[in-house]
């Protein structure tokens, strides 16, 4: 039985493009990466939770919205 928060053998780490986008200095690139993740979210919420501490307020705000939407969906 899967419990929320447990990692399974089938889960994969963040794709390389997503990890690279998180480090991009352009906040628009980080926002685009969030949007791409939101279209096909993975079981792991790491991609969106990492961005909750982004230096750009717009990116943090969008990450919070997406996290709330995804948690409500689950």
Buried (B, 14 or more C-beta within 10 A) or exposed (E): EEEEEEEEEEEEEBBEEBEEBBEEEEBEBBBEBBEBBBEEBBBBBBBBEBBEEBEBEEBBEBBBEBBEEBEEEE
